[in-house]
Structure formats: structure tokens, C-alpha cells
Amino acid sequence: MKPSHIEHIGIAVKNLEESIKYYQDVLGLECYNIEEVKDQKVRTAFFKIGDAKIELLESTDPEGPIGKYIEKKGEGIHHIAFAVNGIEKTLKHVEDNGVRLIDSTPRKGAEGLEIAFLHPKSTFGVLTELCEDKNK
């Protein structure tokens, strides 16, 4: 496995609109996409910074993964995502190397990416997402 770059850093927020204002008005970044991912019970907002992105995550359901995360840990960095080529092969590689998978097969994520998460208990406390843009 060799990621090509950091695809994005996911940040859990309570209020997407307030958070967008901070990233735009204070940091000077431009929000270029807002999207709801219904099966993950989340609304997302994206900002490009260099070759990477910031993804803000607002829960649409308190019982969803982001709602539970914020209830337990509060707002803040939720995950880091790496861009990979051949996500299925990459998942097999990490699992063969003893990493616990949250997703054994990729699923659809925001921006049309194929995504899969690695369990933070196997990644030194960091929720890790693998992403592949199969449209490139």
C-alpha cells in the first residue's frame, strides 16, 4: 500500500453553517461542495487546501456515527483519509497485515468516492479512511 496523498481530513461539527463561516471568513478558504450522504446520516462541506481537502461533517441523526462521535468526544478531528489506487487490493493488504477493518468492502462516500474505514484500535487511535476515485 502506498497512498498517493492525503485526500482529506474529516472534522466533526455540530453546526455546518457556523463552521463554514469560520473556514471561509476567518481562514479564507472557499466551500466548494455541500452534500448529504444519507446512508451515513451526515451532511458534508468541502474546502480545498493545496492538494488536500477539509471535510466538515454534521450529523443528520443523533444516532448516526457523527452524532455519536460528537456526543462522546465533542467536535474536532474525526478521521484522516488517504487516496489509494485499487481500494479492494489495499483493504486485503492492510487486513493481511493485522489491521482491523470497519469496512471489509468499499462503499459509496461523498463526492462519488469509494471509501472504507480502518478501525482506530488497529491504527494507533486514528480513524483512517481509504478513498479511491474510480472516475479518474
Buried (B, 14 or more C-beta within 10 A) or exposed (E): BEBEEBBBBBBBBEEBEEBBEEBBEEEEBEBEEBBEBEEBBBBBBBBBEEEBBBBBBBBBEEEBBBBBBBEEEEBEEBBBBBBBBEBBEBBBEBBEEEBEBBBEEBEEBBBEBBBBBBEBEBBEEEBBBBBBBEEE
